[in-house]
Amino acid sequence: QYKKILGPVITTSQSLIATEDSYLKLKAANSNFGTDPSITLDRETTDKHVGVLKFDLSNLICYATLVRSATLKMQKISGNDQVVSVYRLLNNWSENQVTWNNRLSSTAWTMPGGEYNPAQLIDATGTPVSGIFSWNMNAIMQNMVCNSTLYPNNGFLIRVDETGGNRLTVFASRENTTAGVLLPTMLVTFDSAAFVCAAIPTRPPLSMPDTSSTISNSSILINV
């Protein structure tokens, strides 16, 4: 006979490449850019560009018990260094259907340009290292992996929050084929523990102690 017990905790690191990404453009509100090799951001009030990206977290949701660290990394391939903010998207979308107006072909965003809670900023940075922007995703990834019912994986929105004239920041998308370019990547270190089967020791039942007889009113040690 066997019983199921929790096995040893193992710490693992993974590099997840975005499985879907695109950008949304206000002046081309019904155009899809899901196959574009770049993700373009623009702060211009009348021609805002924002990016959307998503990662497959299914293996983490199945096995991870604790996210120790998570970092989103993207490579700027042209444009300006400016503060780029990351938010969690509140509704699902499809890479080859998403536009400024619609998250799916026949389903509009409740808020054009992507639905997110402005009060729930994940992280913001404007200081890339050798062209690589990095965002701290520890807390949100812990929630999305270990509490996926309350924090469904709808992906993330990246945007430049300031407004003003035309000022672009262009990142490589997952479709970029330039040699050596970093595609949108989530670096995750997490703990996991799998259930294992352990043999149940064979022991006599309590009504049949390890001796054939006992003396009345005498105590006896029973091995269990």
Number of C-alpha atoms within 10 A of each C-alpha: 8 10 10 12 11 11 13 12 13 12 15 13 14 13 14 16 18 18 15 21 29 28 28 30 22 20 12 15 16 16 17 20 21 23 16 16 18 24 29 27 25 27 22 18 13 13 15 25 25 23 25 27 24 24 18 14 14 11 9 21 15 12 15 22 19 18 25 16 16 22 18 21 19 24 22 23 18 14 14 14 17 18 16 22 18 25 22 26 22 19 15 16 25 19 20 16 18 30 29 24 22 24 24 16 15 8 12 17 19 13 11 15 25 27 18 17 11 12 7 11 13 17 17 20 16 15 14 17 9 8 15 16 22 21 20 17 19 18 13 20 24 22 16 21 23 19 13 14 10 9 17 16 21 18 22 20 24 22 22 24 17 13 13 11 12 12 16 19 21 19 26 22 30 25 19 17 12 10 6 6 17 21 22 28 21 22 16 20 19 20 17 18 15 15 11 12 12 13 9 10 9 8 11 12 11 10 7 11 16 15 9 6 8 10 7 6 6 6 8 11 8 13 10 11
